[in-house]
Amino acid sequence: MEKSYFTPFGKTLVFSLFLLIFLGSHQRVGASDLIPPSVQQDSVQHKSFKGYIEDSSSGKSLVFATLTVEGTNISTITNTEGEFTLKVPRNMLNKNLVVSFLGYKKKIIPISELNGKKNRIALEASVIELSGVNVTMPKSAKDLVKDVFDNRARNYLKDPTIMTAFYRETIKKRRRNVSLSEAVVNIYKQAYSGAGRDVMKLFKVRKSTDYRRLDTLALKLRGGPFNPLYADVIKYPEYIFTEDLIDDYDFSFGPSTRINDRLVYIVEFKQRGDIVEPRFYGRLFIDADTHALTSAIYNLNVENQQLASQIFVRKKPRNVTVYPTEAAYRVDYRERNGKWYYGYSNVQLSFKVNWKSKLFNSIYHLTSEMAVTDWEQNLTGKVIRLRERLRPSTFITDEAVGFSDPDFWGEYNVIEPEKSIESAINKIRRQLRRARNN
C-alpha cells in the first residue's frame, strides 16, 4: 500500500511537484505518442566541430560556456567537462564563432580556422576595476532585484518565439547511470511580458532505463523538459520571487564580475532566519547597465527533511523514508540585439532512500538540463496542436532503439555527453546488438 504526499506550500514551489513520483501506475507518454508521423527531419548539410574550452592561465575547463555562430541564433554549450560539439550549416562556415563565459572576456574565432575534432579554446579572465564598481553600485540589493522583474518587458524578448532545444535527463544510483533520456524539443515560448505559459512538443527522443539497478523502487522524473524550463525565473517568477515572497529573503551584494565585457552585479540571497518553510538561496547575476538578469544559480533549503520531502515526494511505499539532500537550479540567459532570452537551465537533485528492512540506504542523483540551440520569432502565430503537446504531468517511456544509431540527431546540436554518459550510451548499444543477435 502506497502513501501519498502533497505539498502544503501552495504555488510557491509547485514546479517541484513535477519532479518525482515513486512507484504506482501513472499516465506515460512515449516517443511514438508524441511525434507526429508527418514530421520529417530536414537534410541540411552541416559540418561538426568538437573541442574544449579552458581558462587561459590554469587550463581549467569552463563548464556551461556558450558558443554561438555570430549573427545567428545557432548555439550550444560546453558540458561539465568543458567539451563541446557544434554543428554549423555549410553555408555559414565563413562566419565567426563567439565563445563567452561568466567572468571572462568573450573570444571571436573565424569558423574557417577550426578543425574537426581537437579545438582547444582558451578564454582570458576579466579584470574588474574596483573603483569604478564602487561608484556605480546600487544602494539596495533588494531594490535592484525588484527592478529586474519590473523591467522584464524592456529587457527580454517581447515577441513569441519558437525555440529548438536539446534536453537530457539522467538518473544515477550512487555513481552508476540507471536511466538516460535525451530529446530534441520545440518550445513555443511566450513573450516575457505576458502571462501566457510556454508550450512544448517532443521532436526526437530516446530513453533507456536499467531497472535491475533500481531494486524495487522505480524512481521517475515527472514532466521531463518542463523541469529545467520552469527554472526560468524571469518567465516564472511566481515559483521563487513574488511580491509576497520577496520579503522572505535577505539580499546582499557579492563581488562584481563581467560577461561579454559587460559589468555584472552579483546579488546573494537567502531566506530570513524567522521563515520556517523551505525557501531558496543563491546568487543572481544582473547586468549593470540594463538591470537584466543574465544568470541565476540557486538551491532550495532542504535542511528540514520532513518539509523538503513533502515538496518532492508524491508517492512511495509506507516502509520507505525518502528525502532530498540537495536541490540545485541554474538558468542562463543570452543577449541579442539588446534583448535577453532563455538559453540554458538545469536542475540537480539528490535523494536518500531508507528501507526499514534494509541495513544500507540508497542514494540517487537526478540531473535534468536543457539548452536552446536555435530559435526564431513566431510572427505568424504558429501553435502546437493539442494532441502533440507535452504535458507537465506526463512521463517519457523507454525508447532505446535510437541509441543504436550513431547519427540519430542528424544536424541538430546537442550537449556533448560527459564520459560517464558516453559510457552508458555505448553500454546500451552493446545491449541492443546482443538483443538483435539472440
C-alpha positions as CSV (number, residue, x, y, z in Angstrom):
1,M,0.0,0.0,0.0
2,E,1.4,3.4,-1.0
3,K,1.2,6.6,0.9
4,S,0.7,9.9,-1.0
5,Y,2.1,13.3,0.0
6,F,1.1,16.7,-1.2
7,T,2.9,20.0,-0.6
8,P,1.5,22.4,1.9
9,F,3.3,25.3,0.4
10,G,0.9,26.3,-2.4
11,K,2.0,27.7,-5.7
12,T,5.4,28.9,-4.4
13,L,7.1,25.6,-5.1
14,V,4.6,23.9,-7.3
15,F,7.1,23.2,-10.0
16,S,8.9,20.9,-7.6
17,L,5.9,18.7,-7.6
18,F,6.5,17.7,-11.2
19,L,9.9,16.2,-10.3
20,L,9.4,12.9,-8.5
21,I,6.9,10.0,-8.3
22,F,7.8,6.7,-6.7
23,L,6.1,3.5,-7.8
24,G,2.5,3.3,-8.8
25,S,0.8,3.4,-12.2
26,H,0.6,6.8,-13.9
27,Q,0.0,8.1,-17.4
28,R,3.0,7.6,-19.6
29,V,3.9,9.1,-22.9
30,G,6.4,7.6,-25.3
31,A,8.0,9.0,-28.4
32,S,5.5,7.2,-30.7
33,D,2.7,9.0,-28.9
34,L,4.2,12.5,-29.2
35,I,6.0,12.7,-32.5
36,P,3.6,13.3,-35.4
37,P,4.1,10.8,-38.3
38,S,4.4,13.7,-40.7
39,V,7.4,15.3,-39.0
40,Q,10.5,14.7,-41.0
41,Q,14.0,16.0,-40.3
42,D,15.4,18.4,-42.9
43,S,18.6,17.2,-44.6
44,V,20.6,20.5,-44.2
45,Q,24.2,19.9,-44.8
46,H,26.4,20.8,-41.9
47,K,29.9,20.4,-40.5
48,S,30.7,19.3,-37.0
49,F,33.3,20.9,-34.7
50,K,34.5,19.4,-31.4
51,G,36.7,20.9,-28.8
52,Y,37.4,22.1,-25.3
53,I,37.0,25.5,-23.6
54,E,39.5,26.3,-20.9
55,D,40.9,29.0,-18.7
56,S,43.9,30.6,-20.4
57,S,46.0,30.6,-17.2
58,S,45.2,27.4,-15.4
59,G,43.8,25.2,-18.2
60,K,40.8,24.5,-16.0
61,S,37.7,23.5,-18.0
62,L,34.9,26.1,-18.3
63,V,31.6,24.5,-17.7
64,F,28.4,25.7,-19.4
65,A,30.3,28.2,-21.6
66,T,28.2,29.4,-24.6
67,L,29.3,29.0,-28.2
68,T,27.3,30.9,-30.8
69,V,27.6,31.3,-34.6
70,E,27.9,35.1,-34.9
71,G,24.9,36.9,-36.4
72,T,22.7,33.8,-35.9
73,N,20.8,32.1,-33.2
74,I,22.7,28.8,-33.6
75,S,24.4,27.9,-30.4
76,T,25.4,25.2,-27.9
77,I,27.2,25.0,-24.5
78,T,30.1,23.1,-23.0
79,N,29.4,20.1,-20.8
80,T,30.6,19.6,-17.2
81,E,34.0,18.6,-18.6
82,G,34.3,21.7,-20.8
83,E,33.8,19.8,-24.0
84,F,31.5,20.8,-26.9
85,T,30.2,19.7,-30.3
86,L,28.8,22.4,-32.6
87,K,27.2,21.6,-36.0
88,V,27.3,24.5,-38.4
89,P,25.4,24.6,-41.8
90,R,28.0,24.6,-44.6
91,N,26.7,27.9,-45.9
92,M,27.7,29.6,-42.7
93,L,31.3,28.3,-42.5
94,N,32.5,31.8,-43.4
95,K,31.1,33.3,-40.2
96,N,32.7,33.7,-36.8
97,L,32.3,31.6,-33.6
98,V,31.7,33.7,-30.4
99,V,32.6,32.0,-27.1
100,S,31.5,33.6,-23.9
101,F,31.6,32.6,-20.2
102,L,30.8,34.5,-17.0
103,G,33.8,36.3,-15.6
104,Y,35.8,36.0,-18.9
105,K,36.4,38.1,-22.0
106,K,34.5,36.8,-25.0
107,K,36.5,35.3,-27.8
108,I,35.7,35.6,-31.5
109,I,37.2,33.0,-33.9
110,P,36.7,32.5,-37.6
111,I,35.0,29.2,-38.1
112,S,37.2,28.6,-41.1
113,E,40.2,28.3,-38.6
114,L,38.7,25.5,-36.6
115,N,39.5,21.8,-37.2
116,G,37.0,19.0,-36.9
117,K,37.8,17.4,-33.5
118,K,40.6,18.9,-31.5
119,N,39.9,22.6,-30.9
120,R,41.2,24.0,-27.6
121,I,39.9,27.4,-27.0
122,A,41.3,29.4,-24.1
123,L,39.4,32.4,-22.5
124,E,41.1,35.2,-20.5
125,A,39.6,36.2,-17.2
126,S,38.2,39.7,-17.0
127,V,39.7,42.2,-14.5
128,I,37.3,44.4,-12.5
129,E,38.3,48.0,-11.7
130,L,37.1,48.2,-8.1
131,S,36.9,52.0,-8.0
132,G,34.6,52.1,-11.0
133,V,32.4,49.4,-9.4
134,N,32.0,51.3,-6.2
135,V,30.9,54.5,-8.0
136,T,28.0,52.7,-9.8
137,M,27.0,50.2,-7.2
138,P,23.2,50.5,-6.4
139,K,22.4,51.2,-2.7
140,S,19.9,48.4,-2.2
141,A,20.4,44.8,-3.4
142,K,16.7,44.1,-2.8
143,D,15.6,47.1,-4.8
144,L,17.8,46.0,-7.6
145,V,16.2,42.6,-7.7
146,K,12.7,44.2,-7.8
147,D,13.9,46.4,-10.7
148,V,14.9,43.2,-12.6
149,F,11.4,41.9,-12.5
150,D,9.8,45.3,-13.1
151,N,11.7,45.7,-16.3
152,R,11.1,42.3,-17.9
153,A,9.2,43.8,-20.8
154,R,12.1,46.2,-21.6
155,N,15.0,43.8,-21.3
156,Y,13.6,40.5,-22.7
157,L,12.2,39.3,-25.9
158,K,8.7,40.9,-26.4
159,D,7.6,38.6,-29.2
160,P,6.7,34.9,-29.0
161,T,9.5,32.6,-30.3
162,I,9.9,29.0,-31.5
163,M,13.0,27.5,-29.9
164,T,14.8,24.3,-30.7
165,A,16.4,22.8,-27.6
166,F,18.2,19.7,-26.5
167,Y,17.1,18.0,-23.3
168,R,19.0,15.4,-21.3
169,E,17.9,13.7,-18.1
170,T,20.0,11.3,-16.1
171,I,19.3,9.2,-13.0
172,K,22.2,7.7,-11.1
173,K,22.2,5.3,-8.2
174,R,25.3,6.4,-6.4
175,R,27.8,6.6,-9.3
176,R,26.1,4.3,-11.7
177,N,23.8,5.5,-14.5
178,V,20.5,3.8,-14.3
179,S,18.4,5.9,-16.6
180,L,19.2,8.2,-19.6
181,S,16.7,10.3,-21.6
182,E,17.6,12.6,-24.5
183,A,15.4,14.6,-26.7
184,V,15.1,17.4,-29.2
185,V,12.2,19.6,-28.3
186,N,10.4,22.5,-29.8
187,I,9.5,25.3,-27.3
188,Y,6.8,27.7,-28.2
189,K,7.9,30.4,-25.8
190,Q,5.5,33.2,-25.0
191,A,6.5,36.9,-24.6
192,Y,8.2,37.6,-21.2
193,S,5.9,40.5,-20.6
194,G,2.7,38.4,-21.0
195,A,1.0,35.8,-18.8
196,G,0.9,33.1,-21.4
197,R,2.7,29.8,-20.5
198,D,5.2,28.1,-22.7
199,V,4.2,25.1,-24.7
200,M,6.4,22.2,-25.8
201,K,6.4,19.1,-28.0
202,L,8.9,16.3,-28.4
203,F,10.6,16.1,-31.8
204,K,13.1,13.3,-31.4
205,V,13.6,11.2,-28.3
206,R,15.4,8.2,-26.9
207,K,15.4,6.7,-23.5
208,S,16.8,3.7,-21.7
209,T,16.4,2.5,-18.1
210,D,18.3,-0.3,-16.3
211,Y,15.5,-1.4,-14.0
212,R,17.8,-4.1,-12.4
213,R,19.8,-1.4,-10.7
214,L,16.7,0.3,-9.3
215,D,16.0,-2.5,-6.9
216,T,12.2,-2.5,-6.2
217,L,12.0,1.3,-6.3
218,A,11.0,2.8,-9.6
219,L,12.2,6.4,-9.4
220,K,10.7,8.5,-12.1
221,L,11.1,12.2,-13.2
222,R,7.7,13.7,-14.0
223,G,7.3,16.4,-16.6
224,G,10.6,15.9,-18.5
225,P,11.7,19.1,-20.1
226,F,9.3,21.2,-18.1
227,N,11.6,20.8,-15.0
228,P,14.5,22.9,-16.4
229,L,12.1,25.2,-18.2
230,Y,10.4,26.2,-15.0
231,A,13.8,27.3,-13.6
232,D,13.5,30.3,-16.0
233,V,12.8,32.7,-13.1
234,I,12.2,35.7,-15.4
235,K,9.3,33.9,-17.1
236,Y,8.1,32.1,-14.0
237,P,8.9,34.4,-11.0
238,E,5.9,33.0,-9.1
239,Y,8.0,30.0,-8.2
240,I,10.6,32.0,-6.3
241,F,10.2,35.8,-6.2
242,T,6.7,37.3,-5.9
243,E,5.6,40.5,-4.2
244,D,4.5,38.3,-1.3
245,L,7.6,36.2,-1.1
246,I,10.4,38.6,-1.8
247,D,10.2,39.9,1.8
248,D,11.0,36.3,3.0
249,Y,14.6,36.9,1.8
250,D,17.7,38.8,2.8
251,F,19.7,40.3,-0.1
252,S,23.3,41.5,-0.2
253,F,25.9,42.3,-2.8
254,G,28.8,40.0,-3.6
255,P,31.9,40.8,-5.7
256,S,31.0,42.0,-9.2
257,T,32.1,40.2,-12.4
258,R,31.9,40.6,-16.2
259,I,30.4,38.7,-19.1
260,N,31.0,39.6,-22.7
261,D,32.9,42.7,-21.5
262,R,29.8,44.0,-19.6
263,L,29.8,44.7,-15.8
264,V,27.6,42.3,-13.9
265,Y,26.4,42.8,-10.3
266,I,26.2,39.7,-8.1
267,V,23.3,39.7,-5.6
268,E,23.4,37.0,-2.9
269,F,20.1,36.0,-1.3
270,K,18.9,33.6,1.4
271,Q,15.7,33.1,3.4
272,R,15.3,35.1,6.6
273,G,16.0,33.3,9.8
274,D,12.4,33.5,11.0
275,I,11.0,31.8,7.9
276,V,10.2,28.2,8.6
277,E,9.0,26.9,5.2
278,P,11.8,26.0,2.8
279,R,12.9,28.8,0.5
280,F,15.8,29.3,-1.9
281,Y,19.3,30.7,-1.5
282,G,21.8,31.5,-4.2
283,R,23.2,34.2,-6.5
284,L,21.7,36.5,-9.1
285,F,23.9,37.9,-11.9
286,I,22.5,41.2,-13.0
287,D,23.7,43.3,-15.9
288,A,24.8,46.7,-14.5
289,D,23.6,48.8,-17.4
290,T,20.2,47.4,-18.1
291,H,19.4,45.6,-14.8
292,A,18.6,42.4,-16.7
293,L,19.2,39.1,-15.1
294,T,21.9,37.2,-17.0
295,S,22.2,34.1,-14.8
296,A,20.8,32.7,-11.6
297,I,22.4,29.9,-9.6
298,Y,20.3,28.8,-6.6
299,N,19.3,26.0,-4.2
300,L,16.3,25.0,-2.2
301,N,16.9,24.9,1.5
302,V,16.4,21.2,2.4
303,E,17.7,21.3,6.0
304,N,14.2,20.3,7.3
305,Q,14.0,16.8,5.9
306,Q,10.3,16.4,6.6
307,L,9.2,19.6,4.9
308,A,11.6,19.1,2.0
309,S,10.3,15.5,1.5
310,Q,6.7,16.8,1.3
311,I,7.6,19.1,-1.5
312,F,9.2,16.5,-3.8
313,V,7.9,13.1,-2.9
314,R,4.4,12.4,-4.3
315,K,4.0,8.6,-3.7
316,K,6.1,5.9,-2.0
317,P,5.8,2.6,-0.1
318,R,5.0,3.0,3.6
319,N,8.1,1.2,4.7
320,V,10.4,3.7,2.9
321,T,11.7,7.1,4.0
322,V,12.8,9.4,1.2
323,Y,14.1,12.9,1.5
324,P,16.2,15.2,-0.7
325,T,19.8,16.1,0.3
326,E,20.3,18.6,-2.5
327,A,18.1,20.6,-4.9
328,A,20.2,22.9,-7.1
329,Y,19.0,25.0,-10.0
330,R,20.6,27.2,-12.7
331,V,19.4,29.3,-15.6
332,D,21.5,31.3,-18.1
333,Y,20.2,33.9,-20.5
334,R,21.7,35.1,-23.8
335,E,21.6,38.5,-25.4
336,R,21.0,39.5,-29.0
337,N,20.2,42.9,-30.4
338,G,19.7,44.4,-26.9
339,K,17.2,41.7,-25.8
340,W,17.8,38.8,-23.5
341,Y,16.2,35.4,-23.8
342,Y,16.3,31.9,-22.2
343,G,19.4,29.9,-23.2
344,Y,20.1,27.1,-20.7
345,S,19.0,25.7,-17.4
346,N,19.5,22.7,-15.3
347,V,18.1,21.0,-12.2
348,Q,20.2,18.7,-10.0
349,L,18.6,16.7,-7.2
350,S,20.0,14.2,-4.8
351,F,17.8,11.8,-2.7
352,K,18.4,9.4,0.1
353,V,16.2,6.3,0.3
354,N,16.0,4.4,3.5
355,W,14.2,1.0,3.6
356,K,13.1,-0.1,7.1
357,S,14.0,-3.7,6.3
358,K,17.4,-3.0,4.8
359,L,20.7,-2.2,6.6
360,F,22.1,0.2,3.9
361,N,20.4,3.2,2.2
362,S,20.3,4.1,-1.4
363,I,21.4,7.5,-2.9
364,Y,20.0,8.7,-6.2
365,H,21.2,11.7,-8.2
366,L,19.0,13.2,-10.9
367,T,20.1,15.8,-13.5
368,S,17.7,17.5,-15.9
369,E,19.1,20.0,-18.3
370,M,18.0,21.8,-21.5
371,A,20.0,24.1,-23.9
372,V,18.4,26.2,-26.7
373,T,20.3,25.5,-29.9
374,D,18.3,27.7,-32.3
375,W,15.3,30.0,-32.3
376,E,13.2,32.2,-34.5
377,Q,10.4,34.7,-33.9
378,N,6.9,33.3,-34.1
379,L,5.5,36.2,-36.0
380,T,2.8,34.2,-37.8
381,G,1.2,32.9,-34.6
382,K,2.0,29.2,-35.1
383,V,0.6,26.9,-32.4
384,I,1.1,23.3,-31.3
385,R,-1.9,21.1,-31.8
386,L,-3.3,19.8,-28.5
387,R,-2.5,16.1,-29.3
388,E,1.1,17.0,-29.9
389,R,1.7,19.0,-26.8
390,L,3.9,17.7,-24.0
391,R,2.2,18.0,-20.6
392,P,3.9,18.7,-17.3
393,S,2.2,15.7,-15.8
394,T,3.5,13.1,-18.3
395,F,6.3,10.6,-18.2
396,I,8.5,9.7,-21.1
397,T,8.7,5.9,-21.6
398,D,11.7,3.9,-22.8
399,E,12.6,4.2,-26.5
400,A,16.0,2.7,-26.6
401,V,16.2,2.0,-30.3
402,G,17.6,5.5,-31.0
403,F,20.8,4.7,-29.2
404,S,21.8,2.2,-31.9
405,D,22.1,4.9,-34.5
406,P,25.3,7.0,-34.1
407,D,23.8,9.7,-36.4
408,F,20.4,9.7,-34.6
409,W,20.5,13.5,-34.0
410,G,21.4,14.4,-37.6
411,E,22.1,18.2,-38.0
412,Y,20.6,19.0,-34.6
413,N,23.0,20.5,-32.0
414,V,23.2,18.6,-28.7
415,I,25.1,18.9,-25.4
416,E,28.3,16.9,-25.7
417,P,27.9,13.9,-23.4
418,E,30.3,13.6,-20.5
419,K,32.5,10.5,-20.3
420,S,30.1,8.7,-17.9
421,I,27.1,9.3,-20.2
422,E,29.1,8.3,-23.3
423,S,30.0,5.0,-21.5
424,A,26.3,4.5,-20.7
425,I,25.4,5.1,-24.3
426,N,28.0,2.6,-25.5
427,K,26.7,0.0,-23.0
428,I,23.1,0.5,-24.3
429,R,24.3,0.0,-27.8
430,R,26.0,-3.3,-26.9
431,Q,22.8,-4.5,-25.2
432,L,20.8,-3.7,-28.3
433,R,23.2,-5.6,-30.5
434,R,23.1,-8.6,-28.2
435,A,19.3,-8.4,-28.2
436,R,19.2,-8.4,-32.1
437,N,21.6,-11.4,-32.3
438,N,19.6,-13.5,-29.9
